[in-house]
Amino acid sequence: VMMLAAGKGAKVLIEIEGPDEAVAMDAIVALIDDCFGEGQ
């Protein structure tokens, strides 16, 4: 995801499949919301 070079406001479609898909999606959303730990 970090190599996409998607700028602020870009739309990215993420598809997740598998038995842990809800947990994986929650983790990805948390990373994005936290700016991947890089602050604002």
trRosetta pair geometry for C-beta under 8 A, 3 or more apart (Angstrom, degrees):
i j d omega theta_ij theta_ji phi_ij phi_ji
1 4 6.0 -32 -169 -9 42 118
1 12 7.5 88 -145 161 95 159
1 14 7.7 -1 -101 -97 119 123
1 28 7.4 149 -58 -145 162 106
1 31 7.9 102 80 109 151 138
2 36 6.5 96 -95 -124 110 161
4 10 8.0 -175 129 111 121 150
4 12 6.6 40 159 -111 169 133
6 10 3.8 -144 -176 83 95 150
6 12 5.4 -40 -102 -61 172 119
7 10 5.2 111 57 -31 59 114
14 25 7.6 149 109 -119 123 84
14 28 6.3 -167 152 147 166 160
16 21 4.4 146 124 -147 103 91
16 24 5.0 -177 -159 94 144 126
16 25 5.3 -154 35 -63 153 90
16 28 7.6 -162 -59 0 140 144
17 21 5.9 -23 -134 -87 14 130
18 21 5.2 143 57 -54 65 87
18 24 7.3 57 62 -4 114 144
20 23 4.6 -49 -176 46 88 116
20 24 5.5 95 120 -28 89 98
21 24 5.5 -56 -142 39 32 113
21 25 6.2 32 159 -20 67 105
22 25 5.9 -53 -146 36 29 109
22 26 6.4 32 153 -20 62 106
23 26 5.7 -53 -150 35 31 113
23 27 6.5 31 152 -20 64 106
24 27 5.7 -56 -151 35 31 112
24 28 6.4 29 153 -17 66 105
25 28 5.7 -54 -146 37 33 110
25 29 6.2 34 155 -19 66 106
26 29 5.8 -55 -146 38 29 111
26 30 6.3 32 154 -21 63 107
27 30 5.7 -53 -148 35 30 113
27 31 6.5 33 152 -20 63 104
28 31 5.7 -52 -151 34 33 113
28 32 6.4 29 154 -15 66 106
29 32 5.8 -56 -147 39 31 109
29 33 6.1 32 155 -19 66 109
30 33 5.7 -54 -142 39 29 112
30 34 6.2 16 159 -8 64 113
31 34 6.0 -70 -147 46 25 102
31 36 5.5 31 175 -96 91 61
31 37 7.7 -41 -145 -21 74 83
32 35 7.6 32 -177 -76 33 29
32 36 7.4 11 -95 -49 34 75
34 37 5.8 23 132 -63 115 48
35 38 4.9 -100 130 59 102 82
35 39 6.0 -59 80 74 141 19
35 40 6.5 -179 -32 -101 164 20
